[in-house]
Amino acid sequence: YWQNKLKPQKIEAWMDELKISEEDMIESLCHCAFEMIQRNETDKKGQEIKNVLDWFYSIMKKYRFYDKPTGYKSFEEIAIERAEQRLKEKQERINRINEIKKAEREADIDLLFSEMMQKPESEEYKKCYDALNEIAKRKNSGTIFTSVMRSKFIEFFFPEDLPN
């Protein structure tokens, strides 16, 4: 914005005259440039600014700083927001991958359990059945029996999947 409007020597002269730091001057120039672009070089009342340099200098002379306009974000703030957004997207992908892995694991266990239940003669089935209490053994079918068998199946063959 300032490339064809302002020379470095003028900036240095203003910094010396107004006794302000390079950082404050650069930040003020950024604030003014943002506001001039946003408002098409008009003041807050909508009046055209004839000479942006005079406008900027008068504000700097009065306040020694051009205040941050509404909606302004520094390059650093934009970079931080972008980095935070990238991090959030990565975390969302990781969470999604973990959800998929968990669902796959549960599907694998469901499939193995279903296969075991179809083979009452298998060692796995016998191990689970033998661990049941007498009441559960008498049921020998139905939801409660299946649920208790499943909990024994997980306990014996997938203990890492038990709730904490």
Contacts in CASP RR format, 6 or more apart in sequence:
PFRMAT RR
TARGET T0000
AUTHOR 0000-0000-0000
METHOD contacts of the structure
MODEL  1
YWQNKLKPQKIEAWMDELKISEEDMIESLCHCAFEMIQRNETDKKGQEIK
NVLDWFYSIMKKYRFYDKPTGYKSFEEIAIERAEQRLKEKQERINRINEI
KKAEREADIDLLFSEMMQKPESEEYKKCYDALNEIAKRKNSGTIFTSVMR
SKFIEFFFPEDLPN
1 33 0 8 1.000
1 36 0 8 1.000
1 37 0 8 1.000
2 29 0 8 1.000
2 33 0 8 1.000
5 52 0 8 1.000
5 53 0 8 1.000
6 29 0 8 1.000
6 53 0 8 1.000
10 53 0 8 1.000
11 25 0 8 1.000
11 29 0 8 1.000
14 20 0 8 1.000
14 25 0 8 1.000
14 57 0 8 1.000
14 60 0 8 1.000
15 21 0 8 1.000
15 22 0 8 1.000
15 25 0 8 1.000
18 60 0 8 1.000
18 61 0 8 1.000
18 64 0 8 1.000
19 64 0 8 1.000
20 28 0 8 1.000
20 60 0 8 1.000
20 64 0 8 1.000
20 65 0 8 1.000
24 64 0 8 1.000
24 65 0 8 1.000
27 65 0 8 1.000
27 66 0 8 1.000
27 74 0 8 1.000
28 56 0 8 1.000
28 60 0 8 1.000
28 65 0 8 1.000
28 66 0 8 1.000
29 56 0 8 1.000
29 66 0 8 1.000
30 72 0 8 1.000
30 74 0 8 1.000
31 66 0 8 1.000
31 67 0 8 1.000
31 68 0 8 1.000
31 69 0 8 1.000
31 72 0 8 1.000
32 52 0 8 1.000
32 55 0 8 1.000
32 56 0 8 1.000
32 59 0 8 1.000
32 66 0 8 1.000
34 69 0 8 1.000
34 72 0 8 1.000
35 66 0 8 1.000
35 69 0 8 1.000
35 72 0 8 1.000
36 49 0 8 1.000
36 52 0 8 1.000
38 69 0 8 1.000
39 46 0 8 1.000
41 48 0 8 1.000
41 49 0 8 1.000
41 52 0 8 1.000
42 48 0 8 1.000
42 49 0 8 1.000
43 49 0 8 1.000
43 55 0 8 1.000
49 55 0 8 1.000
56 66 0 8 1.000
59 66 0 8 1.000
60 66 0 8 1.000
73 81 0 8 1.000
105 161 0 8 1.000
109 153 0 8 1.000
109 154 0 8 1.000
109 158 0 8 1.000
109 161 0 8 1.000
112 153 0 8 1.000
112 157 0 8 1.000
113 149 0 8 1.000
113 150 0 8 1.000
113 153 0 8 1.000
116 122 0 8 1.000
116 124 0 8 1.000
116 125 0 8 1.000
116 128 0 8 1.000
116 153 0 8 1.000
117 125 0 8 1.000
117 146 0 8 1.000
117 149 0 8 1.000
119 125 0 8 1.000
120 126 0 8 1.000
120 129 0 8 1.000
124 153 0 8 1.000
124 156 0 8 1.000
124 157 0 8 1.000
127 152 0 8 1.000
127 156 0 8 1.000
128 149 0 8 1.000
128 152 0 8 1.000
128 153 0 8 1.000
128 156 0 8 1.000
129 137 0 8 1.000
129 149 0 8 1.000
131 152 0 8 1.000
131 155 0 8 1.000
131 156 0 8 1.000
132 148 0 8 1.000
132 149 0 8 1.000
132 152 0 8 1.000
136 144 0 8 1.000
136 145 0 8 1.000
136 148 0 8 1.000
139 145 0 8 1.000
154 161 0 8 1.000
154 162 0 8 1.000
155 162 0 8 1.000
END
